[in-house]
């Protein structure tokens, strides 16, 4: 008899917590079938992109289980309760195009263009304002449990911090000079 709860505690919970806490944008590039915990770990990433031929499946109900690896939190927040329940209770595959239309993933790319799109996205993020990205993640994930008024106080503090960075100075200069930014992560 396998203790599935212990497996979640030891394996999936630390992974999902680490993905969310990592002060860098995390990309999930789905090219194929993302099923069960694999789908939910992908959906725990910050930007999920998929090849048009990709599929997302929540097959847990076929085993008498519930979505795990954070799926019961991620799915309803991303697509709403009715669609999340449909995915979880019926276990039907969701195409990458449907996932994009429903807001479950950020973008779907044609299969041929997918590898290049993954590389371009990674390069774009790697040359961005790293502290700004970290604080964006912190603010957005924290906002799920806060009122809009409390969240605006968080934004005030984070903007105060970011407004004194070299990346902010570079961003403003690049805008005024109408040139590409050259962020340095400071």
Residue pairs with C-beta under 8 A, 6 or more apart in sequence:
4 65
4 68
8 68
8 69
12 37
12 40
12 41
12 68
12 69
12 70
15 41
15 44
15 69
16 40
16 41
16 44
16 69
16 70
19 26
19 41
19 44
19 45
19 46
20 44
20 137
20 141
22 137
23 130
23 131
23 133
23 134
23 137
23 138
24 125
24 130
24 133
24 134
25 46
25 47
25 125
25 133
25 137
26 45
26 46
26 47
27 45
27 46
27 47
27 48
27 49
27 118
27 121
27 122
27 125
28 41
28 42
28 43
28 45
28 47
28 48
28 49
29 49
29 50
29 114
29 118
30 42
30 48
30 49
30 50
30 51
30 54
30 56
30 96
30 105
31 50
31 51
31 53
31 54
31 111
31 114
32 51
32 53
32 54
32 55
33 54
33 55
33 57
33 93
34 42
34 50
34 54
34 55
34 56
34 57
35 55
35 56
35 57
35 58
35 59
36 57
36 58
36 59
36 60
36 67
36 68
36 69
37 68
37 69
37 71
39 56
39 57
39 58
39 71
40 58
40 67
40 68
40 69
40 70
40 71
40 74
40 75
41 69
41 70
42 48
42 56
43 56
43 70
43 71
43 74
43 75
43 78
43 104
43 105
44 69
44 70
44 74
46 137
47 106
47 121
47 125
48 99
48 104
48 105
48 106
49 105
49 106
49 107
49 108
49 109
49 114
49 117
49 118
49 121
50 56
50 96
50 99
50 100
50 105
50 107
50 108
50 109
50 114
51 96
51 108
51 109
51 110
51 111
51 114
52 95
52 96
52 97
52 108
52 109
52 110
52 111
52 114
53 96
53 111
54 95
54 96
54 99
54 108
55 93
55 94
55 95
55 96
56 87
56 93
56 94
56 96
56 99
56 104
56 105
57 91
57 92
57 93
57 94
58 67
58 71
58 75
58 87
58 88
58 91
59 91
60 66
60 67
60 68
60 71
60 88
60 91
61 88
61 89
61 90
61 91
62 91
66 72
66 88
67 75
67 88
71 88
72 88
75 83
75 84
75 87
75 88
75 104
76 84
76 85
77 144
78 84
78 102
78 103
78 104
79 87
79 102
79 103
79 104
83 102
86 92
87 94
94 102
94 104
96 105
96 108
97 108
99 105
99 108
100 106
100 107
100 108
107 117
109 117
125 133
127 183
128 183
129 165
129 167
129 168
129 171
129 181
129 183
129 185
130 167
130 183
130 185
131 162
131 165
131 167
131 185
131 186
132 162
132 165
132 167
132 168
135 158
135 161
135 162
138 158
139 151
139 154
139 155
139 158
142 151
142 154
143 151
143 154
146 154
162 168
165 186
166 184
166 186
167 183
167 184
167 185
167 186
170 181
170 182
170 183
170 184
171 181
171 183
174 180
174 181
174 182
